[in-house]
Amino acid sequence: KILGVADDAVIAPLLKLGVRVENVAALVLAPLVALAWADRQLDDGERQQVVAAGRHYGIDPASDAGKLLESWLAARPHESLIDVWAGFAQEIGRALAPAERDSLHDEIVTRARGIARAFEKSLLQGRGPRRAEAAVLAKIEAAFGAGK
């Protein structure tokens, strides 16, 4: 009810990833976390970008959502995180007005690209995202496109 999603096929995987009523706010950061971990490592620039996004969304580090986010940053979450989030985003995208969906898309994609740029600058000397990061960015884009 809190998420506005009634489909058990969307909810069950979220529960497996540790998402609960008290920490659901962290879900908005799942695509950023997945992108930051796409290469199976989390560098300081990527971590800082995700933490900054958490502050932007008002996630208190001491809250349950903040603790879930910290657990995702401390140890790489299951690789299904981006796919589970995409299912959620598609469901939510159907419920949002087009302007709200576009705004959420722009916000998430802009922040995701910021994380990819931080990685590129620190390790790849500006050569563009690796295949793993590009794949996660494509899933983020596709999730919003499927909700339209």
N, C-alpha and C positions, 0 to 999 in steps of 0.2 A: 504494500500500500504506500509506503513512504517513497519508493522509487517511481511509483506510477506504472509499474510493470506487473502484469498478471500471469505472464507466460512462465511456467515452471522450467522450461528449457533454458530460459535466460537466467532465472533466479538460482537454480541449483548450482551451476558452476561458480557463481559469485560467492555462494556460501562456502564452497570448497576452498576458495582463495582467501577466506577469512573475513569477507565483507559481512558486516552485521549492521543492525539499526544504529548502534552507537558509533560506528566508524564509517558509515556510508559516504561521508563527505570526501574521504580519501579517493573514492572511485574516480572523481574527475581527474585525478593525477595519474591514473593507471596507464594511459597511453604514453605519458612522459617518462614514467618509470620503465616501461617496456622498451622505449627507444633508448634510454640511458644505458640499459643492460643489454642492448641488442648484440653487442660484440662480446658479451659474457664478462665484461669488466665495467666497473663504474669509476670514472676518474673524478677528480675534485671539481672540475668545471661542470661536468654533468650533474653531480650531486648538488652543487650550488644553484644551478638552474631549476632543479626539481624543488629544492627547499624554498627558493624564491617564489615559485608558483604556489606552493603550499601557503606561504604568507599572504600572497595575493588573494587567494581564495578564503582567507581567514581561518586556516587550520592551525589550531593551537598545538604546539608540539607535545604538550602534556595531556591532550585529549586522546580519546580512543582512536580517532581518525589520525592524529599525529603519530600515535604509537604504531598504527598499521603502516603508515607511510615510512616511518623509521625502520620497521622490520623489512619492508621492501627495499630500502636503501642499504641495510646492513647485510642482507643476503639476497642473492638473485631470486626473485619470485619465479614460480613455474612459468615456463614459456607460453602457456595457454593464456596468460594474463591479457595479452593484447586481443586475442580472439574472443575471450569472454567479455572484455570491455566493448569490443566491436558489436557483439550481439546486443548488449545493453544500449549502446549508442544508436543502433538501428531502431530499436524499440522506442527509445525516447524521441528520436528524430521524427517518428510518425506522429507523436503526440504534440510536438512543439509547432508553433506558428512558423512559417517559412523564415521570417526575419529573426526569430529567436534561434532557430536551428543554424542559420547562416552565421549569426553572431558567435554561437558556441563553436562552430566549425572554425571560424577565423581565429578565435582565441586559442583553441587547442593546437591548431596547425601552426600558428605563429610561434607558440612556445615550443612545440616539438622541433620546428626548424631551428630555433635558438639552441636547443640541446645538440642537434646535429652539427651546427656551426661550431659550438664549443669543442666538440670532439674533433672536428676537422682541423681547427686551428691548433689544438694542442698536440695531436698525434699525426695528422695526415698532411700538414702544411698546406691546407686549402685545396686539396685534390678532390673534394666532394665526398659525399657519404659513401661508406662501404655498402656492399650488397645487403648486409643484415639491417643496417639503419634505413636504407632505401626501401626494403621490404616492409618494415614497420611503418614508415611514413605512408606507403601505399595503402596499408591496412587502415590507417587512421582516415585517410581521404575516402577510401571505399566505404567505411562505416557511415560516414555522413552522407555520401551519395546514395547509399541504399535506403536511407530513411526518408528520402525526398519523394 
